[in-house]
Amino acid sequence: MQPKLSQGTIFSKNILSVRSWLEKALNVRTYVEHSTATVTNCKGTATTSVYVV
């Protein structure tokens, strides 16, 4: 019974770590998308200002 219990706790800890890793990956993805959007916006305004000038 004891080994099964420890395996269960290790299993739940692994699930928690995988879940936190997925959340971090999603955060990184949204951050990258946001920064990419900001860069494209800057490029767009830069080209627009150059075009206007």
CHARMM-style PDB file with segment names, atoms N, HN, CA, C and O in Angstrom:
ATOM      1  N   MET     1       0.835  -1.210   0.000  1.00  0.00      PROA
ATOM      2  CA  MET     1       0.000   0.000   0.000  1.00  0.00      PROA
ATOM      3  C   MET     1       0.868   1.258   0.000  1.00  0.00      PROA
ATOM      4  O   MET     1       0.564   2.230  -0.691  1.00  0.00      PROA
ATOM      5  N   GLN     2       1.950   1.231   0.780  1.00  0.00      PROA
ATOM      6  HN  GLN     2       2.197   0.441   1.341  1.00  0.00      PROA
ATOM      7  CA  GLN     2       2.799   2.418   0.893  1.00  0.00      PROA
ATOM      8  C   GLN     2       3.406   2.836  -0.449  1.00  0.00      PROA
ATOM      9  O   GLN     2       3.311   4.011  -0.805  1.00  0.00      PROA
ATOM     10  N   PRO     3       4.036   1.911  -1.223  1.00  0.00      PROA
ATOM     11  CA  PRO     3       4.623   2.307  -2.504  1.00  0.00      PROA
ATOM     12  C   PRO     3       3.579   2.891  -3.456  1.00  0.00      PROA
ATOM     13  O   PRO     3       3.853   3.860  -4.164  1.00  0.00      PROA
ATOM     14  N   LYS     4       2.374   2.297  -3.471  1.00  0.00      PROA
ATOM     15  HN  LYS     4       2.151   1.510  -2.896  1.00  0.00      PROA
ATOM     16  CA  LYS     4       1.315   2.812  -4.340  1.00  0.00      PROA
ATOM     17  C   LYS     4       0.981   4.248  -3.967  1.00  0.00      PROA
ATOM     18  O   LYS     4       0.774   5.089  -4.842  1.00  0.00      PROA
ATOM     19  N   LEU     5       0.929   4.528  -2.682  1.00  0.00      PROA
ATOM     20  HN  LEU     5       1.097   3.845  -1.971  1.00  0.00      PROA
ATOM     21  CA  LEU     5       0.605   5.873  -2.213  1.00  0.00      PROA
ATOM     22  C   LEU     5       1.669   6.869  -2.690  1.00  0.00      PROA
ATOM     23  O   LEU     5       1.344   7.945  -3.191  1.00  0.00      PROA
ATOM     24  N   SER     6       2.966   6.486  -2.525  1.00  0.00      PROA
ATOM     25  HN  SER     6       3.230   5.611  -2.119  1.00  0.00      PROA
ATOM     26  CA  SER     6       4.040   7.392  -2.942  1.00  0.00      PROA
ATOM     27  C   SER     6       4.006   7.573  -4.460  1.00  0.00      PROA
ATOM     28  O   SER     6       4.240   8.674  -4.959  1.00  0.00      PROA
ATOM     29  N   GLN     7       3.714   6.492  -5.198  1.00  0.00      PROA
ATOM     30  HN  GLN     7       3.524   5.598  -4.793  1.00  0.00      PROA
ATOM     31  CA  GLN     7       3.613   6.620  -6.653  1.00  0.00      PROA
ATOM     32  C   GLN     7       2.497   7.590  -7.018  1.00  0.00      PROA
ATOM     33  O   GLN     7       2.639   8.386  -7.945  1.00  0.00      PROA
ATOM     34  N   GLY     8       1.388   7.522  -6.288  1.00  0.00      PROA
ATOM     35  HN  GLY     8       1.273   6.875  -5.534  1.00  0.00      PROA
ATOM     36  CA  GLY     8       0.275   8.427  -6.559  1.00  0.00      PROA
ATOM     37  C   GLY     8       0.667   9.875  -6.338  1.00  0.00      PROA
ATOM     38  O   GLY     8       0.324  10.738  -7.145  1.00  0.00      PROA
ATOM     39  N   THR     9       1.388  10.158  -5.246  1.00  0.00      PROA
ATOM     40  HN  THR     9       1.667   9.456  -4.590  1.00  0.00      PROA
ATOM     41  CA  THR     9       1.801  11.536  -4.978  1.00  0.00      PROA
ATOM     42  C   THR     9       2.791  12.005  -6.032  1.00  0.00      PROA
ATOM     43  O   THR     9       2.720  13.150  -6.478  1.00  0.00      PROA
ATOM     44  N   ILE    10       3.721  11.132  -6.439  1.00  0.00      PROA
ATOM     45  HN  ILE    10       3.779  10.202  -6.076  1.00  0.00      PROA
ATOM     46  CA  ILE    10       4.685  11.489  -7.485  1.00  0.00      PROA
ATOM     47  C   ILE    10       3.929  11.762  -8.780  1.00  0.00      PROA
ATOM     48  O   ILE    10       4.250  12.706  -9.503  1.00  0.00      PROA
ATOM     49  N   PHE    11       2.926  10.940  -9.074  1.00  0.00      PROA
ATOM     50  HN  PHE    11       2.665  10.173  -8.487  1.00  0.00      PROA
ATOM     51  CA  PHE    11       2.138  11.099 -10.296  1.00  0.00      PROA
ATOM     52  C   PHE    11       1.408  12.440 -10.292  1.00  0.00      PROA
ATOM     53  O   PHE    11       1.408  13.154 -11.294  1.00  0.00      PROA
ATOM     54  N   SER    12       0.781  12.781  -9.155  1.00  0.00      PROA
ATOM     55  HN  SER    12       0.781  12.201  -8.341  1.00  0.00      PROA
ATOM     56  CA  SER    12       0.064  14.055  -9.077  1.00  0.00      PROA
ATOM     57  C   SER    12       1.034  15.225  -9.164  1.00  0.00      PROA
ATOM     58  O   SER    12       0.716  16.250  -9.768  1.00  0.00      PROA
ATOM     59  N   LYS    13       2.217  15.082  -8.567  1.00  0.00      PROA
ATOM     60  HN  LYS    13       2.476  14.249  -8.077  1.00  0.00      PROA
ATOM     61  CA  LYS    13       3.225  16.152  -8.666  1.00  0.00      PROA
ATOM     62  C   LYS    13       3.650  16.337 -10.118  1.00  0.00      PROA
ATOM     63  O   LYS    13       3.824  17.465 -10.579  1.00  0.00      PROA
ATOM     64  N   ASN    14       3.817  15.217 -10.846  1.00  0.00      PROA
ATOM     65  HN  ASN    14       3.676  14.301 -10.471  1.00  0.00      PROA
ATOM     66  CA  ASN    14       4.187  15.308 -12.259  1.00  0.00      PROA
ATOM     67  C   ASN    14       3.099  16.027 -13.043  1.00  0.00      PROA
ATOM     68  O   ASN    14       3.404  16.860 -13.897  1.00  0.00      PROA
ATOM     69  N   ILE    15       1.846  15.722 -12.771  1.00  0.00      PROA
ATOM     70  HN  ILE    15       1.598  15.045 -12.078  1.00  0.00      PROA
ATOM     71  CA  ILE    15       0.733  16.381 -13.465  1.00  0.00      PROA
ATOM     72  C   ILE    15       0.769  17.879 -13.179  1.00  0.00      PROA
ATOM     73  O   ILE    15       0.576  18.692 -14.083  1.00  0.00      PROA
ATOM     74  N   LEU    16       1.015  18.242 -11.926  1.00  0.00      PROA
ATOM     75  HN  LEU    16       1.173  17.582 -11.192  1.00  0.00      PROA
ATOM     76  CA  LEU    16       1.069  19.661 -11.564  1.00  0.00      PROA
ATOM     77  C   LEU    16       2.220  20.354 -12.286  1.00  0.00      PROA
ATOM     78  O   LEU    16       2.056  21.466 -12.787  1.00  0.00      PROA
ATOM     79  N   SER    17       3.381  19.707 -12.344  1.00  0.00      PROA
ATOM     80  HN  SER    17       3.515  18.803 -11.937  1.00  0.00      PROA
ATOM     81  CA  SER    17       4.530  20.322 -13.008  1.00  0.00      PROA
ATOM     82  C   SER    17       4.264  20.459 -14.502  1.00  0.00      PROA
ATOM     83  O   SER    17       4.615  21.474 -15.104  1.00  0.00      PROA
ATOM     84  N   VAL    18       3.650  19.448 -15.103  1.00  0.00      PROA
ATOM     85  HN  VAL    18       3.365  18.624 -14.614  1.00  0.00      PROA
ATOM     86  CA  VAL    18       3.320  19.520 -16.535  1.00  0.00      PROA
ATOM     87  C   VAL    18       2.327  20.652 -16.772  1.00  0.00      PROA
ATOM     88  O   VAL    18       2.439  21.388 -17.752  1.00  0.00      PROA
ATOM     89  N   ARG    19       1.355  20.788 -15.872  1.00  0.00      PROA
ATOM     90  HN  ARG    19       1.264  20.190 -15.075  1.00  0.00      PROA
ATOM     91  CA  ARG    19       0.351  21.841 -16.021  1.00  0.00      PROA
ATOM     92  C   ARG    19       1.002  23.219 -15.919  1.00  0.00      PROA
ATOM     93  O   ARG    19       0.711  24.102 -16.726  1.00  0.00      PROA
ATOM     94  N   SER    20       1.881  23.407 -14.934  1.00  0.00      PROA
ATOM     95  HN  SER    20       2.118  22.689 -14.279  1.00  0.00      PROA
ATOM     96  CA  SER    20       2.563  24.696 -14.786  1.00  0.00      PROA
ATOM     97  C   SER    20       3.462  24.959 -15.998  1.00  0.00      PROA
ATOM     98  O   SER    20       3.588  26.099 -16.446  1.00  0.00      PROA
ATOM     99  N   TRP    21       4.090  23.892 -16.530  1.00  0.00      PROA
ATOM    100  HN  TRP    21       3.988  22.966 -16.166  1.00  0.00      PROA
ATOM    101  CA  TRP    21       4.939  24.050 -17.711  1.00  0.00      PROA
ATOM    102  C   TRP    21       4.093  24.484 -18.908  1.00  0.00      PROA
ATOM    103  O   TRP    21       4.506  25.345 -19.684  1.00  0.00      PROA
ATOM    104  N   LEU    22       2.915  23.889 -19.056  1.00  0.00      PROA
ATOM    105  HN  LEU    22       2.579  23.189 -18.426  1.00  0.00      PROA
ATOM    106  CA  LEU    22       2.016  24.272 -20.152  1.00  0.00      PROA
ATOM    107  C   LEU    22       1.590  25.727 -20.005  1.00  0.00      PROA
ATOM    108  O   LEU    22       1.541  26.468 -20.987  1.00  0.00      PROA
ATOM    109  N   GLU    23       1.280  26.136 -18.767  1.00  0.00      PROA
ATOM    110  HN  GLU    23       1.321  25.535 -17.970  1.00  0.00      PROA
ATOM    111  CA  GLU    23       0.879  27.523 -18.535  1.00  0.00      PROA
ATOM    112  C   GLU    23       2.022  28.465 -18.874  1.00  0.00      PROA
ATOM    113  O   GLU    23       1.798  29.517 -19.472  1.00  0.00      PROA
ATOM    114  N   LYS    24       3.241  28.104 -18.501  1.00  0.00      PROA
ATOM    115  HN  LYS    24       3.423  27.250 -18.015  1.00  0.00      PROA
ATOM    116  CA  LYS    24       4.404  28.936 -18.841  1.00  0.00      PROA
ATOM    117  C   LYS    24       4.576  29.011 -20.351  1.00  0.00      PROA
ATOM    118  O   LYS    24       4.859  30.080 -20.892  1.00  0.00      PROA
ATOM    119  N   ALA    25       4.408  27.879 -21.037  1.00  0.00      PROA
ATOM    120  HN  ALA    25       4.178  27.010 -20.598  1.00  0.00      PROA
ATOM    121  CA  ALA    25       4.544  27.855 -22.497  1.00  0.00      PROA
ATOM    122  C   ALA    25       3.492  28.756 -23.129  1.00  0.00      PROA
ATOM    123  O   ALA    25       3.786  29.479 -24.081  1.00  0.00      PROA
ATOM    124  N   LEU    26       2.265  28.719 -22.606  1.00  0.00      PROA
ATOM    125  HN  LEU    26       2.027  28.132 -21.833  1.00  0.00      PROA
ATOM    126  CA  LEU    26       1.208  29.585 -23.141  1.00  0.00      PROA
ATOM    127  C   LEU    26       1.544  31.046 -22.887  1.00  0.00      PROA
ATOM    128  O   LEU    26       1.337  31.889 -23.759  1.00  0.00      PROA
ATOM    129  N   ASN    27       2.065  31.357 -21.690  1.00  0.00      PROA
ATOM    130  HN  ASN    27       2.233  30.671 -20.982  1.00  0.00      PROA
ATOM    131  CA  ASN    27       2.461  32.731 -21.380  1.00  0.00      PROA
ATOM    132  C   ASN    27       3.540  33.210 -22.329  1.00  0.00      PROA
ATOM    133  O   ASN    27       3.482  34.335 -22.825  1.00  0.00      PROA
ATOM    134  N   VAL    28       4.531  32.358 -22.585  1.00  0.00      PROA
ATOM    135  HN  VAL    28       4.579  31.444 -22.182  1.00  0.00      PROA
ATOM    136  CA  VAL    28       5.613  32.718 -23.506  1.00  0.00      PROA
ATOM    137  C   VAL    28       5.047  32.950 -24.901  1.00  0.00      PROA
ATOM    138  O   VAL    28       5.439  33.891 -25.591  1.00  0.00      PROA
ATOM    139  N   ARG    29       4.124  32.088 -25.310  1.00  0.00      PROA
ATOM    140  HN  ARG    29       3.805  31.324 -24.749  1.00  0.00      PROA
ATOM    141  CA  ARG    29       3.541  32.215 -26.643  1.00  0.00      PROA
ATOM    142  C   ARG    29       2.781  33.526 -26.776  1.00  0.00      PROA
ATOM    143  O   ARG    29       2.946  34.236 -27.768  1.00  0.00      PROA
ATOM    144  N   THR    30       1.948  33.859 -25.789  1.00  0.00      PROA
ATOM    145  HN  THR    30       1.813  33.282 -24.983  1.00  0.00      PROA
ATOM    146  CA  THR    30       1.205  35.111 -25.850  1.00  0.00      PROA
ATOM    147  C   THR    30       2.159  36.299 -25.811  1.00  0.00      PROA
ATOM    148  O   THR    30       1.928  37.297 -26.493  1.00  0.00      PROA
ATOM    149  N   TYR    31       3.230  36.205 -25.020  1.00  0.00      PROA
ATOM    150  HN  TYR    31       3.418  35.394 -24.466  1.00  0.00      PROA
ATOM    151  CA  TYR    31       4.218  37.283 -24.941  1.00  0.00      PROA
ATOM    152  C   TYR    31       4.895  37.471 -26.290  1.00  0.00      PROA
ATOM    153  O   TYR    31       5.064  38.599 -26.751  1.00  0.00      PROA
ATOM    154  N   VAL    32       5.283  36.367 -26.924  1.00  0.00      PROA
ATOM    155  HN  VAL    32       5.146  35.450 -26.550  1.00  0.00      PROA
ATOM    156  CA  VAL    32       5.941  36.443 -28.234  1.00  0.00      PROA
ATOM    157  C   VAL    32       4.989  37.040 -29.256  1.00  0.00      PROA
ATOM    158  O   VAL    32       5.383  37.895 -30.049  1.00  0.00      PROA
ATOM    159  N   GLU    33       3.724  36.589 -29.243  1.00  0.00      PROA
ATOM    160  HN  GLU    33       3.404  35.894 -28.600  1.00  0.00      PROA
ATOM    161  CA  GLU    33       2.748  37.123 -30.189  1.00  0.00      PROA
ATOM    162  C   GLU    33       2.552  38.617 -29.956  1.00  0.00      PROA
ATOM    163  O   GLU    33       2.463  39.392 -30.908  1.00  0.00      PROA
ATOM    164  N   HSD    34       2.485  39.017 -28.692  1.00  0.00      PROA
ATOM    165  HN  HSD    34       2.557  38.387 -27.919  1.00  0.00      PROA
ATOM    166  CA  HSD    34       2.281  40.428 -28.361  1.00  0.00      PROA
ATOM    167  C   HSD    34       3.473  41.265 -28.829  1.00  0.00      PROA
ATOM    168  O   HSD    34       3.296  42.324 -29.430  1.00  0.00      PROA
ATOM    169  N   SER    35       4.685  40.785 -28.551  1.00  0.00      PROA
ATOM    170  HN  SER    35       4.829  39.925 -28.062  1.00  0.00      PROA
ATOM    171  CA  SER    35       5.879  41.541 -28.954  1.00  0.00      PROA
ATOM    172  C   SER    35       5.976  41.590 -30.477  1.00  0.00      PROA
ATOM    173  O   SER    35       6.368  42.611 -31.044  1.00  0.00      PROA
ATOM    174  N   THR    36       5.622  40.491 -31.137  1.00  0.00      PROA
ATOM    175  HN  THR    36       5.304  39.663 -30.677  1.00  0.00      PROA
ATOM    176  CA  THR    36       5.645  40.474 -32.606  1.00  0.00      PROA
ATOM    177  C   THR    36       4.646  41.487 -33.148  1.00  0.00      PROA
ATOM    178  O   THR    36       4.945  42.213 -34.096  1.00  0.00      PROA
ATOM    179  N   ALA    37       3.459  41.536 -32.546  1.00  0.00      PROA
ATOM    180  HN  ALA    37       3.217  40.946 -31.776  1.00  0.00      PROA
ATOM    181  CA  ALA    37       2.449  42.497 -32.979  1.00  0.00      PROA
ATOM    182  C   ALA    37       2.960  43.919 -32.767  1.00  0.00      PROA
ATOM    183  O   ALA    37       2.753  44.788 -33.614  1.00  0.00      PROA
ATOM    184  N   THR    38       3.626  44.157 -31.638  1.00  0.00      PROA
ATOM    185  HN  THR    38       3.794  43.451 -30.950  1.00  0.00      PROA
ATOM    186  CA  THR    38       4.175  45.486 -31.364  1.00  0.00      PROA
ATOM    187  C   THR    38       5.230  45.849 -32.406  1.00  0.00      PROA
ATOM    188  O   THR    38       5.259  46.976 -32.899  1.00  0.00      PROA
ATOM    189  N   VAL    39       6.092  44.896 -32.736  1.00  0.00      PROA
ATOM    190  HN  VAL    39       6.068  43.980 -32.335  1.00  0.00      PROA
ATOM    191  CA  VAL    39       7.147  45.150 -33.732  1.00  0.00      PROA
ATOM    192  C   VAL    39       6.520  45.461 -35.083  1.00  0.00      PROA
ATOM    193  O   VAL    39       6.947  46.394 -35.763  1.00  0.00      PROA
ATOM    194  N   THR    40       5.507  44.689 -35.482  1.00  0.00      PROA
ATOM    195  HN  THR    40       5.159  43.931 -34.930  1.00  0.00      PROA
ATOM    196  CA  THR    40       4.867  44.934 -36.775  1.00  0.00      PROA
ATOM    197  C   THR    40       4.157  46.284 -36.752  1.00  0.00      PROA
ATOM    198  O   THR    40       4.141  46.996 -37.756  1.00  0.00      PROA
ATOM    199  N   ASN    41       3.569  46.636 -35.607  1.00  0.00      PROA
ATOM    200  HN  ASN    41       3.582  46.057 -34.792  1.00  0.00      PROA
ATOM    201  CA  ASN    41       2.930  47.947 -35.496  1.00  0.00      PROA
ATOM    202  C   ASN    41       3.965  49.055 -35.662  1.00  0.00      PROA
ATOM    203  O   ASN    41       3.714  50.044 -36.352  1.00  0.00      PROA
ATOM    204  N   CYS    42       5.125  48.894 -35.032  1.00  0.00      PROA
ATOM    205  HN  CYS    42       5.329  48.091 -34.472  1.00  0.00      PROA
ATOM    206  CA  CYS    42       6.198  49.888 -35.154  1.00  0.00      PROA
ATOM    207  C   CYS    42       6.658  49.975 -36.609  1.00  0.00      PROA
ATOM    208  O   CYS    42       6.845  51.069 -37.141  1.00  0.00      PROA
ATOM    209  N   LYS    43       6.836  48.836 -37.240  1.00  0.00      PROA
ATOM    210  HN  LYS    43       6.684  47.947 -36.808  1.00  0.00      PROA
ATOM    211  CA  LYS    43       7.247  48.825 -38.642  1.00  0.00      PROA
ATOM    212  C   LYS    43       6.186  49.507 -39.498  1.00  0.00      PROA
ATOM    213  O   LYS    43       6.503  50.281 -40.402  1.00  0.00      PROA
ATOM    214  N   GLY    44       4.914  49.208 -39.200  1.00  0.00      PROA
ATOM    215  HN  GLY    44       4.657  48.580 -38.466  1.00  0.00      PROA
ATOM    216  CA  GLY    44       3.820  49.802 -39.968  1.00  0.00      PROA
ATOM    217  C   GLY    44       3.811  51.314 -39.833  1.00  0.00      PROA
ATOM    218  O   GLY    44       3.668  52.023 -40.829  1.00  0.00      PROA
ATOM    219  N   THR    45       3.961  51.819 -38.611  1.00  0.00      PROA
ATOM    220  HN  THR    45       4.077  51.243 -37.802  1.00  0.00      PROA
ATOM    221  CA  THR    45       3.978  53.267 -38.401  1.00  0.00      PROA
ATOM    222  C   THR    45       5.219  53.877 -39.048  1.00  0.00      PROA
ATOM    223  O   THR    45       5.160  54.970 -39.612  1.00  0.00      PROA
ATOM    224  N   ALA    46       6.347  53.161 -38.963  1.00  0.00      PROA
ATOM    225  HN  ALA    46       6.395  52.273 -38.505  1.00  0.00      PROA
ATOM    226  CA  ALA    46       7.588  53.673 -39.557  1.00  0.00      PROA
ATOM    227  C   ALA    46       7.430  53.787 -41.066  1.00  0.00      PROA
ATOM    228  O   ALA    46       7.771  54.814 -41.652  1.00  0.00      PROA
ATOM    229  N   THR    47       6.918  52.744 -41.695  1.00  0.00      PROA
ATOM    230  HN  THR    47       6.641  51.909 -41.219  1.00  0.00      PROA
ATOM    231  CA  THR    47       6.748  52.787 -43.149  1.00  0.00      PROA
ATOM    232  C   THR    47       5.704  53.833 -43.517  1.00  0.00      PROA
ATOM    233  O   THR    47       5.833  54.515 -44.534  1.00  0.00      PROA
ATOM    234  N   THR    48       4.662  53.960 -42.680  1.00  0.00      PROA
ATOM    235  HN  THR    48       4.558  53.406 -41.854  1.00  0.00      PROA
ATOM    236  CA  THR    48       3.624  54.948 -42.965  1.00  0.00      PROA
ATOM    237  C   THR    48       4.208  56.357 -42.888  1.00  0.00      PROA
ATOM    238  O   THR    48       3.939  57.188 -43.755  1.00  0.00      PROA
ATOM    239  N   SER    49       5.012  56.630 -41.844  1.00  0.00      PROA
ATOM    240  HN  SER    49       5.230  55.954 -41.140  1.00  0.00      PROA
ATOM    241  CA  SER    49       5.612  57.963 -41.696  1.00  0.00      PROA
ATOM    242  C   SER    49       6.568  58.236 -42.853  1.00  0.00      PROA
ATOM    243  O   SER    49       6.604  59.348 -43.381  1.00  0.00      PROA
ATOM    244  N   VAL    50       7.339  57.232 -43.249  1.00  0.00      PROA
ATOM    245  HN  VAL    50       7.310  56.328 -42.821  1.00  0.00      PROA
ATOM    246  CA  VAL    50       8.257  57.386 -44.373  1.00  0.00      PROA
ATOM    247  C   VAL    50       7.444  57.663 -45.640  1.00  0.00      PROA
ATOM    248  O   VAL    50       7.811  58.499 -46.465  1.00  0.00      PROA
ATOM    249  N   TYR    51       6.348  56.950 -45.767  1.00  0.00      PROA
ATOM    250  HN  TYR    51       6.050  56.271 -45.096  1.00  0.00      PROA
ATOM    251  CA  TYR    51       5.499  57.105 -46.951  1.00  0.00      PROA
ATOM    252  C   TYR    51       4.892  58.507 -46.987  1.00  0.00      PROA
ATOM    253  O   TYR    51       4.821  59.144 -48.038  1.00  0.00      PROA
ATOM    254  N   VAL    52       4.451  58.976 -45.800  1.00  0.00      PROA
ATOM    255  HN  VAL    52       4.509  58.458 -44.946  1.00  0.00      PROA
ATOM    256  CA  VAL    52       3.862  60.309 -45.720  1.00  0.00      PROA
ATOM    257  C   VAL    52       4.925  61.355 -46.042  1.00  0.00      PROA
ATOM    258  O   VAL    52       4.651  62.315 -46.762  1.00  0.00      PROA
ATOM    259  N   VAL    53       6.130  61.177 -45.516  1.00  0.00      PROA
ATOM    260  HN  VAL    53       6.352  60.397 -44.931  1.00  0.00      PROA
ATOM    261  CA  VAL    53       7.220  62.124 -45.775  1.00  0.00      PROA
ATOM    262  C   VAL    53       7.644  61.979 -47.229  1.00  0.00      PROA
ATOM    263  OT1 VAL    53       8.551  62.678 -47.681  1.00  0.00      PROA
TER     264      VAL     53
END
